[in-house]
Amino acid sequence: MAQHLRMLAQGRCPPADNFLHEAALVRDPPSGIKYDPEQSRDVLTHSLAVHERWNDPQEKKYSRNLGKKEGIELVALSADNGKGPHGTSE
């Protein structure tokens, strides 16, 4: 554990969610890398993901929960709502 913390302090290990930032910002990624997975010189220009953090651990609200038109929305489900895992009746 101590070695891992030293490596982080030295900038030798990126945070675990850097790949999410890169995928969400593929047009202008923080690393500056242009992504060409097929090596066709046709770089990716569309976002591959959405990445957000909630507002706080108590409310757990994302952008759409906070009234924005786009982004992630957290939908709470209760165990007794009568719906299966895909929103269908069991």
N, C-alpha and C positions, 0 to 999 in steps of 0.2 A: 504494500500500500504506500509506504513512504517513497519508494522509488517512482511509483506512478505519479505521486504528487510533485516530486522534484521535476519529472519530465514535463508535466503540465506547466509548472512555473517557468521552465526554460523554453516553453513554446514548442516542444518537440512532439506533443500529441494534441491534435485538435479536439475540441469538444465533440462528444458523441453525436450531436445533432447537426454538425456542419453539413453533412450530405443532404439533409432536408432543406437547409437554406440554399444550397447550390441548386437543387432540383427545382425549387420554387422560383428561383431568380435566374433561370437558365439564360435569359437574354443578357443579363449583366451580373454574372455570379460574383460573389465576394472574392473568389480566388483569381478571377480574370481568365479562367480557362474557357475556351470555346469547345463545346462538346460536339464531337463528330463520332458517335459510337460505331458507325459503319465504315469509317475512314473513306468517305465518298466526297469529302470537301464540302459537304452540305451540312452545315452546323445546325444543331437544334435551336429553334427560336420560340417554341411554345413551352410554357411552364409545365413541369412534370408532376407537380405536387402543390399542396397548400400546407403551409406551416405557420401555426400561431401558438401563442401561449395564452392561457386563460388569465383573466384579470386578477384573481387571487384564489388561494386554495379553499376559501369558504364558499364563495359564490360560483366559481368555476364557469364564468361567462366568457364566451368567445365573441368575435366581432358581430355575428348575426344576432346573438343573444343581447348585444348592446345596441341594437337598432340599425346596424349597417346593412346595406343591400347585398353585399357579397361577403364571402368568407365561410368560416366554420360555424355551425350551430350545434350546440350540445343539447340533445333531447333526452330528458330523464324518462325512464320507463320504470313502472312498478311491477313487482312480481305478480300482482293480482289483476292485471289489466285484461286478461283473457286472450292475449295475442301471443303467437309463437315468435320465434327468433327473427322472422322476416316480416312481421306485421300481419300475419295471417292467423286465422283462428286455428287452434290446435285440434 
